């Protein structure tokens, strides 16, 4: 008898996780679902960069029947080397390797979780969307808007940078702020993410 649920097969990460029970994925790992609809991109785990609540968000999406892969970036800390001087610190530099770019490209929608520092959020998103031509939903703690992304050359659904200033192939289509890194995702925020993903209908998007 059908129980109105869709079975999902997830090919879990390439290497063991961190901490007790191996619960936290290591850097540079991909948990890939059977159908490449949505990829949730998480920061590199560490003392300051915490991947939670990415797992809660993906669990909530899977309950709604959305196929979600999870990519934990190898170099997800800091900001890209070409960010404005004010955004650059003395810590690690953000970047994608060729393998991660190809993994993201296989999917139809990117759900990007980028933490709580505004300048880091916008420059990291630009670096990811430079290489992948898919719609993206930004999930973060910092209050950002479409104009913040367009100002640095990111295509967005609402505001477009001047044609000669466009620096991305992909487009920011939705932004969900107020999701605190390292803390449980509030139900209303999770519902907002689910609504945005379902409205994009990734199952029917043409595979890139």
Secondary structure, 3 states (H helix, E strand, C coil): CCCCCCCCCEECCCCCCECHHHCECCCCEEEEECCCCEEEEECCCCCCCCCCCHHHHHHHHHHCCCCEEEEECCECCCECCCCCHHHCCCCCECECCHHHHHHHHCCCEEEEECCCCHHHHHHHHHHHHCCCCCEEEEECCCCCCHHHHHHCCCEECCCCCCHHHCCCCCEEEEEECCCCCCCCCCHHHHHHHHHHHHHHCHHHCCCC
